Amino acid sequence: MPLIPINIETNVIYPGLQGLEVIRINQLLKGMNFPIDGSLSVYNPSTKKAIQEFQRRNNIPITGIADRITIDALQLQTMQH
């Protein structure tokens, strides 16, 4: 699947959501070697687990929810790779 070239504008992405921004989050996580199971278009348990691990590694409060701080850090780190 080609990378979806979008900036993530939403401030909070959480379990159960679906759509392009969730696909983008999952693509960014997969690109950083986090395991994502199932459909990339769904914020599922593997997305939540990957977000929690990303938050832990980056000293962001561990919630499993992709808030604005987490989204910005994720986009910034993937731009630097």
C-alpha positions as CSV (number, residue, x, y, z in Angstrom):
1,M,0.0,0.0,0.0
2,P,1.5,3.4,-1.0
3,L,2.1,5.9,1.8
4,I,-0.8,8.4,2.1
5,P,0.9,11.8,1.9
6,I,-1.3,13.7,4.4
7,N,-0.6,15.8,7.4
8,I,-2.7,14.5,10.3
9,E,-4.9,17.5,11.3
10,T,-7.1,15.8,13.9
11,N,-6.1,16.5,17.5
12,V,-7.1,13.1,18.9
13,I,-7.2,9.7,17.3
14,Y,-8.3,6.9,19.5
15,P,-9.3,3.2,19.4
16,G,-12.3,2.4,17.2
17,L,-11.8,5.3,14.8
18,Q,-11.4,4.5,11.1
19,G,-10.3,6.5,8.0
20,L,-7.4,8.1,6.2
21,E,-5.8,9.6,9.3
22,V,-5.9,6.2,11.0
23,I,-4.3,4.7,7.9
24,R,-1.6,7.3,8.0
25,I,-0.9,6.7,11.8
26,N,-0.7,3.0,11.1
27,Q,1.6,3.5,8.1
28,L,3.9,5.7,10.2
29,L,4.0,3.2,13.0
30,K,4.7,0.3,10.6
31,G,7.5,2.4,9.0
32,M,9.1,2.6,12.5
33,N,8.8,-1.3,12.7
34,F,5.9,-1.4,15.2
35,P,3.7,-4.4,14.4
36,I,0.2,-3.5,13.2
37,D,-2.3,-6.3,12.7
38,G,-5.4,-6.3,10.6
39,S,-6.7,-3.4,8.5
40,L,-4.6,-0.3,8.5
41,S,-7.8,1.8,8.3
42,V,-8.9,0.8,11.9
43,Y,-7.4,2.0,15.1
44,N,-7.3,-1.5,16.6
45,P,-5.6,-3.0,19.7
46,S,-2.3,-3.4,17.8
47,T,-2.4,0.4,17.0
48,K,-3.1,1.2,20.6
49,K,-0.2,-1.0,21.8
50,A,2.2,0.6,19.2
51,I,1.1,4.1,20.3
52,Q,1.7,3.2,23.9
53,E,5.2,1.9,23.1
54,F,5.9,5.0,21.0
55,Q,4.8,7.2,23.9
56,R,6.9,5.3,26.4
57,R,10.0,5.6,24.2
58,N,9.5,9.3,23.7
59,N,8.6,10.2,27.3
60,I,5.0,11.1,26.4
61,P,2.3,10.2,28.9
62,I,1.3,6.7,28.0
63,T,-2.4,6.7,27.2
64,G,-2.7,4.6,24.0
65,I,-4.5,7.5,22.4
66,A,-2.8,9.5,19.6
67,D,-3.2,13.0,21.0
68,R,-1.7,16.1,19.3
69,I,1.7,15.7,21.1
70,T,2.0,12.1,20.1
71,I,0.9,12.8,16.5
72,D,3.4,15.6,16.1
73,A,6.2,13.6,17.6
74,L,5.4,10.6,15.3
75,Q,5.3,12.8,12.2
76,L,8.5,14.6,13.2
77,Q,10.4,11.3,13.9
78,T,9.4,9.8,10.6
79,M,10.5,12.9,8.7
80,Q,13.9,12.6,10.2
81,H,14.4,9.0,9.1
